[in-house]
Amino acid sequence: MVAKEVGAISVLARITDHSEGLVTPALYGIEVDTVTESTVDEPSVFARRITHLRSYLGAYTGAFRTGDVVYLSGRLVHIQGPDVHSGFGIELTPWSAAESFLANLTR
């Protein structure tokens, strides 16, 4: 699997699948409701294609359940691989000193 960074993005999203949220990296299915900030052109085009959240931050392992609405701020990545998680996603990593990545439950 190869992940290429597209840019930074912040969104409000609904968790659609939490079945792989108990492992590290935690993987959640998401559906983006609103883009609040973005460094990419035409973020609304990407919003419809973002299907998952992958977090390498242990604080978010097991943190969310299907139906939760979360505020996410992270890297927009394009995942290419042989499995069902190919496509666009938001990635939260501890490997950036310049940015702070987060996911907060909104309701």
Biopython code that builds the backbone (N, CA, C, O; Angstrom):
import numpy as np
from Bio.PDB.StructureBuilder import StructureBuilder

atoms = [
    (1, "MET", "N", (0.841, -1.164, 0.000)),
    (1, "MET", "CA", (0.000, 0.000, 0.000)),
    (1, "MET", "C", (0.895, 1.238, 0.000)),
    (1, "MET", "O", (1.879, 1.302, 0.736)),
    (2, "VAL", "N", (0.544, 2.219, -0.831)),
    (2, "VAL", "CA", (1.291, 3.463, -0.948)),
    (2, "VAL", "C", (0.348, 4.623, -0.654)),
    (2, "VAL", "O", (-0.749, 4.695, -1.208)),
    (3, "ALA", "N", (0.780, 5.536, 0.225)),
    (3, "ALA", "CA", (-0.015, 6.723, 0.549)),
    (3, "ALA", "C", (0.750, 7.964, 0.104)),
    (3, "ALA", "O", (1.887, 8.183, 0.520)),
    (4, "LYS", "N", (0.122, 8.768, -0.738)),
    (4, "LYS", "CA", (0.730, 10.013, -1.193)),
    (4, "LYS", "C", (-0.057, 11.178, -0.624)),
    (4, "LYS", "O", (-1.280, 11.239, -0.752)),
    (5, "GLU", "N", (0.660, 12.110, 0.010)),
    (5, "GLU", "CA", (0.002, 13.271, 0.590)),
    (5, "GLU", "C", (-0.452, 14.223, -0.500)),
    (5, "GLU", "O", (0.297, 14.536, -1.426)),
    (6, "VAL", "N", (-1.706, 14.683, -0.375)),
    (6, "VAL", "CA", (-2.286, 15.634, -1.318)),
    (6, "VAL", "C", (-2.239, 17.041, -0.723)),
    (6, "VAL", "O", (-2.004, 18.009, -1.447)),
    (7, "GLY", "N", (-2.459, 17.162, 0.577)),
    (7, "GLY", "CA", (-2.468, 18.451, 1.261)),
    (7, "GLY", "C", (-3.051, 18.305, 2.647)),
    (7, "GLY", "O", (-3.262, 17.192, 3.130)),
    (8, "ALA", "N", (-3.312, 19.430, 3.283)),
    (8, "ALA", "CA", (-3.925, 19.431, 4.620)),
    (8, "ALA", "C", (-5.418, 19.701, 4.477)),
    (8, "ALA", "O", (-5.852, 20.402, 3.563)),
    (9, "ILE", "N", (-6.203, 19.128, 5.405)),
    (9, "ILE", "CA", (-7.644, 19.324, 5.333)),
    (9, "ILE", "C", (-8.250, 19.203, 6.729)),
    (9, "ILE", "O", (-7.785, 18.418, 7.556)),
    (10, "SER", "N", (-9.280, 19.981, 6.974)),
    (10, "SER", "CA", (-10.063, 19.902, 8.209)),
    (10, "SER", "C", (-11.526, 19.757, 7.811)),
    (10, "SER", "O", (-12.019, 20.485, 6.949)),
    (11, "VAL", "N", (-12.217, 18.810, 8.445)),
    (11, "VAL", "CA", (-13.590, 18.510, 8.052)),
    (11, "VAL", "C", (-14.448, 18.146, 9.260)),
    (11, "VAL", "O", (-13.934, 17.813, 10.328)),
    (12, "LEU", "N", (-15.754, 18.215, 9.071)),
    (12, "LEU", "CA", (-16.719, 17.574, 9.957)),
    (12, "LEU", "C", (-17.161, 16.324, 9.219)),
    (12, "LEU", "O", (-17.580, 16.402, 8.064)),
    (13, "ALA", "N", (-17.074, 15.181, 9.866)),
    (13, "ALA", "CA", (-17.396, 13.923, 9.199)),
    (13, "ALA", "C", (-18.165, 13.003, 10.134)),
    (13, "ALA", "O", (-18.060, 13.102, 11.357)),
    (14, "ARG", "N", (-18.932, 12.119, 9.540)),
    (14, "ARG", "CA", (-19.684, 11.108, 10.281)),
    (14, "ARG", "C", (-18.948, 9.779, 10.145)),
    (14, "ARG", "O", (-18.542, 9.394, 9.049)),
    (15, "ILE", "N", (-18.779, 9.084, 11.265)),
    (15, "ILE", "CA", (-18.150, 7.761, 11.252)),
    (15, "ILE", "C", (-19.171, 6.773, 10.681)),
    (15, "ILE", "O", (-20.287, 6.666, 11.189)),
    (16, "THR", "N", (-18.781, 6.047, 9.615)),
    (16, "THR", "CA", (-19.672, 5.072, 8.986)),
    (16, "THR", "C", (-19.298, 3.632, 9.316)),
    (16, "THR", "O", (-20.103, 2.720, 9.126)),
    (17, "ASP", "N", (-18.065, 3.423, 9.815)),
    (17, "ASP", "CA", (-17.621, 2.065, 10.150)),
    (17, "ASP", "C", (-16.500, 2.158, 11.181)),
    (17, "ASP", "O", (-15.482, 2.805, 10.935)),
    (18, "HIS", "N", (-16.681, 1.520, 12.325)),
    (18, "HIS", "CA", (-15.642, 1.536, 13.351)),
    (18, "HIS", "C", (-15.042, 0.152, 13.594)),
    (18, "HIS", "O", (-14.321, -0.038, 14.574)),
    (19, "SER", "N", (-15.323, -0.808, 12.732)),
    (19, "SER", "CA", (-14.907, -2.195, 12.949)),
    (19, "SER", "C", (-13.395, -2.387, 13.009)),
    (19, "SER", "O", (-12.929, -3.364, 13.596)),
    (20, "GLU", "N", (-12.615, -1.481, 12.417)),
    (20, "GLU", "CA", (-11.157, -1.590, 12.479)),
    (20, "GLU", "C", (-10.549, -0.463, 13.308)),
    (20, "GLU", "O", (-9.374, -0.134, 13.151)),
    (21, "GLY", "N", (-11.343, 0.118, 14.179)),
    (21, "GLY", "CA", (-10.879, 1.217, 15.012)),
    (21, "GLY", "C", (-10.159, 0.792, 16.277)),
    (21, "GLY", "O", (-9.622, 1.637, 16.993)),
    (22, "LEU", "N", (-10.137, -0.510, 16.569)),
    (22, "LEU", "CA", (-9.498, -0.988, 17.795)),
    (22, "LEU", "C", (-8.058, -1.432, 17.602)),
    (22, "LEU", "O", (-7.429, -1.900, 18.551)),
    (23, "VAL", "N", (-7.527, -1.296, 16.404)),
    (23, "VAL", "CA", (-6.141, -1.673, 16.120)),
    (23, "VAL", "C", (-5.337, -0.408, 15.866)),
    (23, "VAL", "O", (-5.903, 0.676, 15.727)),
    (24, "THR", "N", (-4.028, -0.543, 15.807)),
    (24, "THR", "CA", (-3.171, 0.587, 15.465)),
    (24, "THR", "C", (-2.435, 0.249, 14.186)),
    (24, "THR", "O", (-1.749, -0.773, 14.155)),
    (25, "PRO", "N", (-2.532, 1.037, 13.131)),
    (25, "PRO", "CA", (-3.286, 2.281, 13.098)),
    (25, "PRO", "C", (-4.795, 2.015, 13.080)),
    (25, "PRO", "O", (-5.267, 1.054, 12.473)),
    (26, "ALA", "N", (-5.523, 2.879, 13.751)),
    (26, "ALA", "CA", (-6.986, 2.788, 13.781)),
    (26, "ALA", "C", (-7.523, 3.225, 12.426)),
    (26, "ALA", "O", (-7.094, 4.240, 11.877)),
    (27, "LEU", "N", (-8.453, 2.463, 11.898)),
    (27, "LEU", "CA", (-9.034, 2.761, 10.596)),
    (27, "LEU", "C", (-10.545, 2.859, 10.746)),
    (27, "LEU", "O", (-11.203, 1.930, 11.214)),
    (28, "TYR", "N", (-11.078, 4.002, 10.341)),
    (28, "TYR", "CA", (-12.514, 4.253, 10.426)),
    (28, "TYR", "C", (-13.047, 4.616, 9.052)),
    (28, "TYR", "O", (-12.386, 5.333, 8.301)),
    (29, "GLY", "N", (-14.233, 4.130, 8.716)),
    (29, "GLY", "CA", (-14.933, 4.600, 7.535)),
    (29, "GLY", "C", (-15.578, 5.930, 7.875)),
    (29, "GLY", "O", (-16.130, 6.090, 8.964)),
    (30, "ILE", "N", (-15.516, 6.895, 6.950)),
    (30, "ILE", "CA", (-16.122, 8.199, 7.211)),
    (30, "ILE", "C", (-16.871, 8.704, 5.986)),
    (30, "ILE", "O", (-16.631, 8.272, 4.858)),
    (31, "GLU", "N", (-17.783, 9.631, 6.244)),
    (31, "GLU", "CA", (-18.484, 10.379, 5.206)),
    (31, "GLU", "C", (-18.377, 11.850, 5.587)),
    (31, "GLU", "O", (-18.856, 12.259, 6.644)),
    (32, "VAL", "N", (-17.750, 12.642, 4.725)),
    (32, "VAL", "CA", (-17.517, 14.055, 5.029)),
    (32, "VAL", "C", (-18.798, 14.847, 4.844)),
    (32, "VAL", "O", (-19.455, 14.755, 3.807)),
    (33, "ASP", "N", (-19.149, 15.630, 5.864)),
    (33, "ASP", "CA", (-20.306, 16.523, 5.803)),
    (33, "ASP", "C", (-19.891, 17.922, 5.336)),
    (33, "ASP", "O", (-20.527, 18.497, 4.452)),
    (34, "THR", "N", (-18.815, 18.473, 5.933)),
    (34, "THR", "CA", (-18.401, 19.842, 5.669)),
    (34, "THR", "C", (-16.885, 19.954, 5.690)),
    (34, "THR", "O", (-16.238, 19.410, 6.585)),
    (35, "VAL", "N", (-16.306, 20.653, 4.714)),
    (35, "VAL", "CA", (-14.886, 20.984, 4.736)),
    (35, "VAL", "C", (-14.760, 22.361, 5.385)),
    (35, "VAL", "O", (-15.362, 23.326, 4.914)),
    (36, "THR", "N", (-13.975, 22.458, 6.471)),
    (36, "THR", "CA", (-13.814, 23.739, 7.160)),
    (36, "THR", "C", (-12.534, 24.463, 6.746)),
    (36, "THR", "O", (-12.506, 25.693, 6.734)),
    (37, "GLU", "N", (-11.482, 23.731, 6.408)),
    (37, "GLU", "CA", (-10.230, 24.314, 5.931)),
    (37, "GLU", "C", (-9.564, 23.321, 4.998)),
    (37, "GLU", "O", (-9.749, 22.110, 5.117)),
    (38, "SER", "N", (-8.781, 23.859, 4.062)),
    (38, "SER", "CA", (-8.087, 22.972, 3.135)),
    (38, "SER", "C", (-6.971, 23.715, 2.412)),
    (38, "SER", "O", (-7.089, 24.906, 2.123)),
    (39, "THR", "N", (-5.887, 22.999, 2.123)),
    (39, "THR", "CA", (-4.812, 23.566, 1.310)),
    (39, "THR", "C", (-4.902, 23.081, -0.130)),
    (39, "THR", "O", (-4.061, 23.441, -0.954)),
    (40, "VAL", "N", (-5.903, 22.272, -0.446)),
    (40, "VAL", "CA", (-6.064, 21.755, -1.813)),
    (40, "VAL", "C", (-7.128, 22.561, -2.550)),
    (40, "VAL", "O", (-8.065, 23.081, -1.944)),
    (41, "ASP", "N", (-6.967, 22.656, -3.858)),
    (41, "ASP", "CA", (-7.965, 23.335, -4.681)),
    (41, "ASP", "C", (-9.231, 22.499, -4.742)),
    (41, "ASP", "O", (-9.169, 21.269, -4.766)),
    (42, "GLU", "N", (-10.356, 23.151, -4.765)),
    (42, "GLU", "CA", (-11.671, 22.516, -4.864)),
    (42, "GLU", "C", (-11.861, 21.393, -3.845)),
    (42, "GLU", "O", (-12.083, 20.241, -4.221)),
    (43, "PRO", "N", (-11.776, 21.727, -2.563)),
    (43, "PRO", "CA", (-11.903, 20.688, -1.538)),
    (43, "PRO", "C", (-13.241, 19.971, -1.549)),
    (43, "PRO", "O", (-13.325, 18.823, -1.113)),
    (44, "SER", "N", (-14.296, 20.625, -2.042)),
    (44, "SER", "CA", (-15.601, 19.962, -2.073)),
    (44, "SER", "C", (-15.597, 18.769, -3.028)),
    (44, "SER", "O", (-16.345, 17.812, -2.827)),
    (45, "VAL", "N", (-14.764, 18.819, -4.060)),
    (45, "VAL", "CA", (-14.631, 17.684, -4.975)),
    (45, "VAL", "C", (-13.997, 16.502, -4.246)),
    (45, "VAL", "O", (-14.437, 15.363, -4.404)),
    (46, "PHE", "N", (-12.959, 16.775, -3.445)),
    (46, "PHE", "CA", (-12.310, 15.714, -2.671)),
    (46, "PHE", "C", (-13.230, 15.201, -1.569)),
    (46, "PHE", "O", (-13.218, 14.008, -1.263)),
    (47, "ALA", "N", (-14.021, 16.077, -0.972)),
    (47, "ALA", "CA", (-14.862, 15.694, 0.165)),
    (47, "ALA", "C", (-15.754, 14.506, -0.165)),
    (47, "ALA", "O", (-15.926, 13.613, 0.664)),
    (48, "ARG", "N", (-16.314, 14.487, -1.342)),
    (48, "ARG", "CA", (-17.199, 13.377, -1.735)),
    (48, "ARG", "C", (-16.444, 12.064, -1.897)),
    (48, "ARG", "O", (-17.040, 10.989, -1.843)),
    (49, "ARG", "N", (-15.129, 12.153, -2.096)),
    (49, "ARG", "CA", (-14.325, 10.954, -2.363)),
    (49, "ARG", "C", (-13.536, 10.457, -1.154)),
    (49, "ARG", "O", (-12.883, 9.417, -1.228)),
    (50, "ILE", "N", (-13.592, 11.193, -0.040)),
    (50, "ILE", "CA", (-12.883, 10.777, 1.173)),
    (50, "ILE", "C", (-13.719, 9.731, 1.889)),
    (50, "ILE", "O", (-14.859, 9.989, 2.274)),
    (51, "THR", "N", (-13.143, 8.545, 2.064)),
    (51, "THR", "CA", (-13.914, 7.429, 2.606)),
    (51, "THR", "C", (-13.398, 6.881, 3.925)),
    (51, "THR", "O", (-14.068, 6.055, 4.544)),
    (52, "HIS", "N", (-12.225, 7.315, 4.373)),
    (52, "HIS", "CA", (-11.704, 6.744, 5.611)),
    (52, "HIS", "C", (-10.776, 7.682, 6.370)),
    (52, "HIS", "O", (-10.213, 8.627, 5.816)),
    (53, "LEU", "N", (-10.640, 7.389, 7.642)),
    (53, "LEU", "CA", (-9.726, 8.056, 8.557)),
    (53, "LEU", "C", (-8.761, 6.995, 9.060)),
    (53, "LEU", "O", (-9.178, 5.946, 9.552)),
    (54, "ARG", "N", (-7.467, 7.273, 8.935)),
    (54, "ARG", "CA", (-6.458, 6.360, 9.478)),
    (54, "ARG", "C", (-5.628, 7.147, 10.482)),
    (54, "ARG", "O", (-5.032, 8.168, 10.139)),
    (55, "SER", "N", (-5.592, 6.669, 11.725)),
    (55, "SER", "CA", (-4.881, 7.376, 12.787)),
    (55, "SER", "C", (-3.773, 6.513, 13.366)),
    (55, "SER", "O", (-4.001, 5.391, 13.819)),
    (56, "TYR", "N", (-2.569, 7.066, 13.340)),
    (56, "TYR", "CA", (-1.424, 6.438, 13.989)),
    (56, "TYR", "C", (-1.270, 6.950, 15.420)),
    (56, "TYR", "O", (-0.350, 6.545, 16.130)),
    (57, "LEU", "N", (-2.170, 7.839, 15.842)),
    (57, "LEU", "CA", (-2.149, 8.391, 17.192)),
    (57, "LEU", "C", (-2.978, 7.494, 18.103)),
    (57, "LEU", "O", (-4.181, 7.341, 17.894)),
    (58, "GLY", "N", (-2.356, 6.909, 19.097)),
    (58, "GLY", "CA", (-3.017, 5.946, 19.970)),
    (58, "GLY", "C", (-4.251, 6.475, 20.677)),
    (58, "GLY", "O", (-5.133, 5.699, 21.046)),
    (59, "ALA", "N", (-4.326, 7.774, 20.869)),
    (59, "ALA", "CA", (-5.479, 8.362, 21.560)),
    (59, "ALA", "C", (-6.784, 8.115, 20.822)),
    (59, "ALA", "O", (-7.850, 8.145, 21.437)),
    (60, "TYR", "N", (-6.724, 7.874, 19.526)),
    (60, "TYR", "CA", (-7.942, 7.699, 18.731)),
    (60, "TYR", "C", (-8.258, 6.230, 18.448)),
    (60, "TYR", "O", (-9.202, 5.931, 17.717)),
    (61, "THR", "N", (-7.485, 5.323, 19.013)),
    (61, "THR", "CA", (-7.775, 3.900, 18.875)),
    (61, "THR", "C", (-9.000, 3.575, 19.721)),
    (61, "THR", "O", (-8.983, 3.753, 20.939)),
    (62, "GLY", "N", (-10.049, 3.106, 19.084)),
    (62, "GLY", "CA", (-11.278, 2.763, 19.786)),
    (62, "GLY", "C", (-12.072, 3.957, 20.288)),
    (62, "GLY", "O", (-12.966, 3.794, 21.119)),
    (63, "ALA", "N", (-11.768, 5.150, 19.804)),
    (63, "ALA", "CA", (-12.395, 6.363, 20.332)),
    (63, "ALA", "C", (-13.770, 6.655, 19.752)),
    (63, "ALA", "O", (-14.571, 7.339, 20.390)),
    (64, "PHE", "N", (-14.062, 6.154, 18.558)),
    (64, "PHE", "CA", (-15.299, 6.537, 17.876)),
    (64, "PHE", "C", (-16.134, 5.319, 17.516)),
    (64, "PHE", "O", (-15.621, 4.208, 17.383)),
    (65, "ARG", "N", (-17.431, 5.552, 17.363)),
    (65, "ARG", "CA", (-18.388, 4.515, 16.985)),
    (65, "ARG", "C", (-19.175, 4.981, 15.765)),
    (65, "ARG", "O", (-19.271, 6.179, 15.497)),
    (66, "THR", "N", (-19.729, 4.040, 15.039)),
    (66, "THR", "CA", (-20.559, 4.356, 13.881)),
    (66, "THR", "C", (-21.665, 5.321, 14.298)),
    (66, "THR", "O", (-22.358, 5.103, 15.291)),
    (67, "GLY", "N", (-21.817, 6.390, 13.522)),
    (67, "GLY", "CA", (-22.816, 7.412, 13.809)),
    (67, "GLY", "C", (-22.250, 8.647, 14.490)),
    (67, "GLY", "O", (-22.886, 9.700, 14.470)),
    (68, "ASP", "N", (-21.061, 8.544, 15.095)),
    (68, "ASP", "CA", (-20.438, 9.715, 15.727)),
    (68, "ASP", "C", (-20.091, 10.755, 14.671)),
    (68, "ASP", "O", (-19.726, 10.411, 13.547)),
    (69, "VAL", "N", (-20.207, 12.027, 15.036)),
    (69, "VAL", "CA", (-19.770, 13.123, 14.178)),
    (69, "VAL", "C", (-18.495, 13.684, 14.802)),
    (69, "VAL", "O", (-18.469, 14.009, 15.989)),
    (70, "VAL", "N", (-17.441, 13.795, 13.998)),
    (70, "VAL", "CA", (-16.140, 14.223, 14.501)),
    (70, "VAL", "C", (-15.582, 15.370, 13.670)),
    (70, "VAL", "O", (-15.852, 15.488, 12.475)),
    (71, "TYR", "N", (-14.798, 16.210, 14.334)),
    (71, "TYR", "CA", (-14.017, 17.230, 13.651)),
    (71, "TYR", "C", (-12.640, 16.636, 13.443)),
    (71, "TYR", "O", (-11.989, 16.231, 14.406)),
    (72, "LEU", "N", (-12.182, 16.576, 12.198)),
    (72, "LEU", "CA", (-10.878, 16.000, 11.860)),
    (72, "LEU", "C", (-9.987, 17.054, 11.236)),
    (72, "LEU", "O", (-10.435, 17.838, 10.400)),
    (73, "SER", "N", (-8.735, 17.076, 11.636)),
    (73, "SER", "CA", (-7.748, 17.955, 11.036)),
    (73, "SER", "C", (-6.500, 17.120, 10.807)),
    (73, "SER", "O", (-5.852, 16.683, 11.758)),
    (74, "GLY", "N", (-6.165, 16.899, 9.534)),
    (74, "GLY", "CA", (-5.028, 16.040, 9.222)),
    (74, "GLY", "C", (-4.586, 16.175, 7.790)),
    (74, "GLY", "O", (-4.850, 17.180, 7.131)),
    (75, "ARG", "N", (-3.906, 15.147, 7.316)),
    (75, "ARG", "CA", (-3.402, 15.117, 5.952)),
    (75, "ARG", "C", (-4.395, 14.408, 5.041)),
    (75, "ARG", "O", (-4.875, 13.319, 5.356)),
    (76, "LEU", "N", (-4.694, 15.031, 3.918)),
    (76, "LEU", "CA", (-5.472, 14.365, 2.886)),
    (76, "LEU", "C", (-4.491, 13.505, 2.105)),
    (76, "LEU", "O", (-3.515, 14.018, 1.558)),
    (77, "VAL", "N", (-4.741, 12.204, 2.047)),
    (77, "VAL", "CA", (-3.838, 11.280, 1.356)),
    (77, "VAL", "C", (-4.607, 10.475, 0.320)),
    (77, "VAL", "O", (-5.804, 10.222, 0.458)),
    (78, "HIS", "N", (-3.883, 10.079, -0.721)),
    (78, "HIS", "CA", (-4.426, 9.170, -1.726)),
    (78, "HIS", "C", (-3.746, 7.835, -1.496)),
    (78, "HIS", "O", (-2.527, 7.715, -1.619)),
    (79, "ILE", "N", (-4.541, 6.838, -1.162)),
    (79, "ILE", "CA", (-4.037, 5.498, -0.870)),
    (79, "ILE", "C", (-4.191, 4.635, -2.118)),
    (79, "ILE", "O", (-5.267, 4.566, -2.711)),
    (80, "GLN", "N", (-3.103, 3.983, -2.506)),
    (80, "GLN", "CA", (-3.156, 3.040, -3.621)),
    (80, "GLN", "C", (-2.695, 1.690, -3.108)),
    (80, "GLN", "O", (-1.593, 1.558, -2.575)),
    (81, "GLY", "N", (-3.539, 0.700, -3.271)),
    (81, "GLY", "CA", (-3.191, -0.624, -2.785)),
    (81, "GLY", "C", (-4.195, -1.650, -3.257)),
    (81, "GLY", "O", (-5.185, -1.311, -3.905)),
    (82, "PRO", "N", (-3.944, -2.884, -2.937)),
    (82, "PRO", "CA", (-4.806, -3.957, -3.428)),
    (82, "PRO", "C", (-6.075, -4.177, -2.615)),
    (82, "PRO", "O", (-6.901, -5.011, -2.987)),
    (83, "ASP", "N", (-6.250, -3.449, -1.515)),
    (83, "ASP", "CA", (-7.396, -3.747, -0.663)),
    (83, "ASP", "C", (-8.516, -2.718, -0.827)),
    (83, "ASP", "O", (-8.425, -1.816, -1.660)),
    (84, "VAL", "N", (-9.555, -2.863, -0.034)),
    (84, "VAL", "CA", (-10.741, -2.007, -0.137)),
    (84, "VAL", "C", (-10.515, -0.603, 0.394)),
    (84, "VAL", "O", (-11.377, 0.260, 0.224)),
    (85, "HIS", "N", (-9.376, -0.348, 1.035)),
    (85, "HIS", "CA", (-9.116, 0.966, 1.603)),
    (85, "HIS", "C", (-8.385, 1.888, 0.636)),
    (85, "HIS", "O", (-7.879, 2.933, 1.045)),
    (86, "SER", "N", (-8.324, 1.521, -0.627)),
    (86, "SER", "CA", (-7.743, 2.404, -1.627)),
    (86, "SER", "C", (-8.671, 3.596, -1.833)),
    (86, "SER", "O", (-9.883, 3.482, -1.653)),
    (87, "GLY", "N", (-8.102, 4.733, -2.208)),
    (87, "GLY", "CA", (-8.886, 5.941, -2.426)),
    (87, "GLY", "C", (-8.358, 7.073, -1.573)),
    (87, "GLY", "O", (-7.188, 7.072, -1.192)),
    (88, "PHE", "N", (-9.220, 8.051, -1.267)),
    (88, "PHE", "CA", (-8.802, 9.206, -0.480)),
    (88, "PHE", "C", (-9.194, 9.032, 0.976)),
    (88, "PHE", "O", (-10.251, 8.489, 1.296)),
    (89, "GLY", "N", (-8.322, 9.504, 1.844)),
    (89, "GLY", "CA", (-8.580, 9.431, 3.265)),
    (89, "GLY", "C", (-7.894, 10.563, 4.001)),
    (89, "GLY", "O", (-7.112, 11.318, 3.423)),
    (90, "ILE", "N", (-8.194, 10.668, 5.272)),
    (90, "ILE", "CA", (-7.535, 11.633, 6.138)),
    (90, "ILE", "C", (-6.655, 10.840, 7.089)),
    (90, "ILE", "O", (-7.095, 9.868, 7.703)),
    (91, "GLU", "N", (-5.406, 11.272, 7.198)),
    (91, "GLU", "CA", (-4.436, 10.558, 8.012)),
    (91, "GLU", "C", (-3.961, 11.451, 9.151)),
    (91, "GLU", "O", (-3.638, 12.620, 8.945)),
    (92, "LEU", "N", (-3.922, 10.888, 10.352)),
    (92, "LEU", "CA", (-3.408, 11.574, 11.539)),
    (92, "LEU", "C", (-2.138, 10.857, 11.957)),
    (92, "LEU", "O", (-2.168, 9.668, 12.274)),
    (93, "THR", "N", (-1.016, 11.577, 11.958)),
    (93, "THR", "CA", (0.262, 10.950, 12.287)),
    (93, "THR", "C", (1.002, 11.749, 13.353)),
    (93, "THR", "O", (0.788, 12.953, 13.489)),
    (94, "PRO", "N", (1.870, 11.084, 14.108)),
    (94, "PRO", "CA", (2.691, 11.797, 15.094)),
    (94, "PRO", "C", (4.007, 12.292, 14.498)),
    (94, "PRO", "O", (4.837, 12.844, 15.221)),
    (95, "TRP", "N", (4.209, 12.107, 13.205)),
    (95, "TRP", "CA", (5.508, 12.360, 12.591)),
    (95, "TRP", "C", (5.632, 13.738, 11.959)),
    (95, "TRP", "O", (6.341, 13.896, 10.965)),
    (96, "SER", "N", (4.970, 14.716, 12.504)),
    (96, "SER", "CA", (5.070, 16.073, 11.987)),
    (96, "SER", "C", (5.284, 17.038, 13.145)),
    (96, "SER", "O", (4.465, 17.117, 14.061)),
    (97, "ALA", "N", (6.386, 17.766, 13.095)),
    (97, "ALA", "CA", (6.663, 18.760, 14.131)),
    (97, "ALA", "C", (6.005, 20.099, 13.797)),
    (97, "ALA", "O", (5.853, 20.961, 14.662)),
    (98, "ALA", "N", (5.618, 20.262, 12.529)),
    (98, "ALA", "CA", (5.065, 21.545, 12.074)),
    (98, "ALA", "C", (3.558, 21.647, 12.240)),
    (98, "ALA", "O", (3.010, 22.749, 12.252)),
    (99, "GLU", "N", (2.880, 20.510, 12.370)),
    (99, "GLU", "CA", (1.425, 20.518, 12.418)),
    (99, "GLU", "C", (0.923, 19.704, 13.594)),
    (99, "GLU", "O", (1.625, 18.829, 14.102)),
    (100, "SER", "N", (-0.273, 19.992, 14.017)),
    (100, "SER", "CA", (-0.929, 19.226, 15.053)),
    (100, "SER", "C", (-2.163, 18.577, 14.459)),
    (100, "SER", "O", (-3.046, 19.273, 13.957)),
    (101, "PHE", "N", (-2.239, 17.259, 14.508)),
    (101, "PHE", "CA", (-3.365, 16.544, 13.951)),
    (101, "PHE", "C", (-4.308, 16.143, 15.063)),
    (101, "PHE", "O", (-3.870, 15.741, 16.141)),
    (102, "LEU", "N", (-5.626, 16.251, 14.805)),
    (102, "LEU", "CA", (-6.562, 15.914, 15.857)),
    (102, "LEU", "C", (-7.885, 15.421, 15.310)),
    (102, "LEU", "O", (-8.223, 15.614, 14.142)),
    (103, "ALA", "N", (-8.622, 14.773, 16.207)),
    (103, "ALA", "CA", (-9.974, 14.293, 15.917)),
    (103, "ALA", "C", (-10.782, 14.472, 17.196)),
    (103, "ALA", "O", (-10.487, 13.853, 18.218)),
    (104, "ASN", "N", (-11.794, 15.317, 17.133)),
    (104, "ASN", "CA", (-12.635, 15.595, 18.299)),
    (104, "ASN", "C", (-14.080, 15.197, 18.024)),
    (104, "ASN", "O", (-14.639, 15.513, 16.974)),
    (105, "LEU", "N", (-14.661, 14.513, 18.970)),
    (105, "LEU", "CA", (-16.066, 14.144, 18.900)),
    (105, "LEU", "C", (-16.902, 15.413, 19.034)),
    (105, "LEU", "O", (-16.697, 16.192, 19.965)),
    (106, "THR", "N", (-17.843, 15.629, 18.113)),
    (106, "THR", "CA", (-18.649, 16.844, 18.173)),
    (106, "THR", "C", (-20.020, 16.607, 18.753)),
    (106, "THR", "O", (-20.578, 17.499, 19.391)),
    (107, "ARG", "N", (-20.584, 15.425, 18.551)),
    (107, "ARG", "CA", (-21.879, 15.083, 19.144)),
    (107, "ARG", "C", (-22.088, 13.609, 19.089)),
    (107, "ARG", "O", (-23.122, 13.114, 19.539)),
]
sb = StructureBuilder()
sb.init_structure("model")
sb.init_model(0)
sb.init_chain("A")
sb.init_seg("    ")
for serial, (resi, resn, name, xyz) in enumerate(atoms, 1):
    if name == "N":
        sb.init_residue(resn, " ", resi, " ")
    sb.init_atom(name, np.array(xyz, "f"), 0.0, 1.0, " ", f" {name:<3s}", serial, name[0])
structure = sb.get_structure()
